[in-house]
Amino acid sequence: MNILVVDDNKAVQDMLCELISSQGHNVDKAINGLDALGKVQQGNYHLFVIDHLMPLMNGLQLTKNIKNNPALAGAKVIFMTTQGMESIKGLAEFSLFDKAIDKPIDTEQFIAVLSELTATNYECDTLQVIG
């Protein structure tokens, strides 16, 4: 499966890319929503892992662009936020997310969400919180 990780925090981005690729997926990364849109036009992605707050184009704007693209109708979105789940549940865009998770990222939770959205079972060798 082709997955795009979009986060302006390089440490989080690198950790997620390593975690996803260790599960057998192809993974690319983008530093913000604008960078991601360029990659979306060039790639064939099945799942997006998108950070909420980023410069140039935030995660909400990027998610709307992805979900409005007919070529990406089946693509899934994991939305990550540092703002807390309660604050994003009230957003009009909340229904566009297939899953939403809090940051810092709990790797066990992330693996469970990834497994659910890709319909595969993974094992997490390490339990840690990254953020």
C-alpha positions as a printed Julia matrix, in Angstrom:
131×3 Matrix{Float64}:
   0.0    0.0    0.0
   1.25   3.52  -0.82
   1.05   5.89   2.14
   1.89   9.6    2.41
   2.9   11.03   5.8
   2.36  14.79   6.07
   3.87  16.48   9.13
   6.06  19.56   9.61
   7.89  17.92  12.55
  10.78  15.96  11.05
  11.2   13.68  14.09
   7.52  12.64  14.0
   7.64  12.31  10.23
  10.73  10.07  10.34
   9.32   7.91  13.15
   6.03   7.36  11.33
   7.76   6.61   8.03
  10.0    4.03   9.71
   7.05   2.47  11.53
   4.89   2.29   8.38
   7.66   0.94   6.15
   8.49  -1.71   8.78
   4.95  -3.0    8.24
   5.64  -3.55   4.53
   4.13  -0.41   3.04
   5.62   2.09   0.61
   5.83   5.45   2.33
   6.59   8.97   1.18
   6.66  12.14   3.24
   5.65  15.77   2.81
   6.54  18.71   5.07
   3.16  20.53   4.77
  -0.14  20.42   2.93
   1.13  22.31  -0.11
   4.07  19.91  -0.49
   1.63  17.01  -0.08
  -0.7   18.3   -2.82
   2.19  18.27  -5.28
   3.01  14.68  -4.33
  -0.65  13.66  -4.55
  -0.71  14.76  -8.2
   2.37  12.63  -8.95
   1.66   9.56  -6.81
  -0.92   6.88  -6.27
  -1.64   6.96  -2.53
  -4.13   4.78  -0.68
  -3.74   6.27   2.78
  -2.72   9.65   4.16
  -1.38  10.35   7.65
  -1.97  14.08   8.1
  -0.95  16.48  10.86
  -3.47  19.14  11.89
  -1.44  22.33  12.26
   1.19  23.02   9.58
   2.45  26.09   7.71
   1.34  27.03   4.16
  -1.6   24.58   4.11
  -2.91  22.93   7.24
  -4.26  19.41   7.58
  -7.91  20.45   7.3
  -7.35  22.19   3.97
  -5.31  19.25   2.68
  -7.94  16.71   3.74
 -10.67  18.68   1.95
  -8.55  18.77  -1.22
  -7.91  15.02  -1.05
 -11.54  14.08  -0.36
 -12.77  16.36  -3.18
 -10.51  14.61  -5.69
 -12.51  11.87  -7.48
  -9.31   9.93  -8.2
  -8.78   9.58  -4.42
 -12.35   8.61  -3.52
 -11.21   5.4   -1.81
  -8.22   6.92  -0.01
  -8.23   6.85   3.79
  -7.1    9.64   6.13
  -5.56   9.31   9.58
  -5.71  12.79  11.1
  -3.27  13.69  13.91
  -3.73  16.58  16.33
  -2.09  18.16  19.37
  -5.31  20.1   20.04
  -7.18  17.22  21.68
  -9.96  15.07  20.3
 -12.76  17.2   21.77
 -11.57  20.29  19.92
 -11.58  18.59  16.51
 -14.8   16.6   16.94
 -16.71  19.86  16.53
 -15.07  20.7   13.21
 -17.22  20.58  10.08
 -14.43  18.55   8.43
 -14.37  15.86  11.14
 -16.46  13.47   9.03
 -13.75  13.54   6.35
 -11.3   11.71   8.63
 -11.36   7.93   8.66
  -9.55   7.99  12.0
  -8.29  10.77  14.26
  -5.55  10.33  16.83
  -3.89  12.51  19.44
  -0.27  13.55  19.41
   2.13  12.63  20.83
   1.71   9.42  18.86
   1.34   6.19  20.81
   2.92   3.6   18.5
   0.67   0.77  19.69
  -2.44   2.85  18.97
  -1.03   3.91  15.61
  -0.33   0.3   14.62
  -3.91  -0.64  15.59
  -5.35   2.19  13.48
  -3.06   1.35  10.55
  -4.09  -2.3   10.81
  -7.77  -1.38  10.82
  -7.54   0.93   7.8
  -5.33  -1.38   5.74
  -7.21  -4.55   6.77
  -4.03  -6.24   7.95
  -2.79  -7.3   11.34
   0.52  -6.01  12.59
   2.56  -6.57  15.68
   4.21  -3.75  17.52
   7.59  -4.76  18.95
   8.07  -1.57  20.91
   5.67   0.45  22.98
   6.58   4.08  23.09
   5.1    7.52  22.82
   6.64   9.8   20.21
   5.79  13.44  19.72
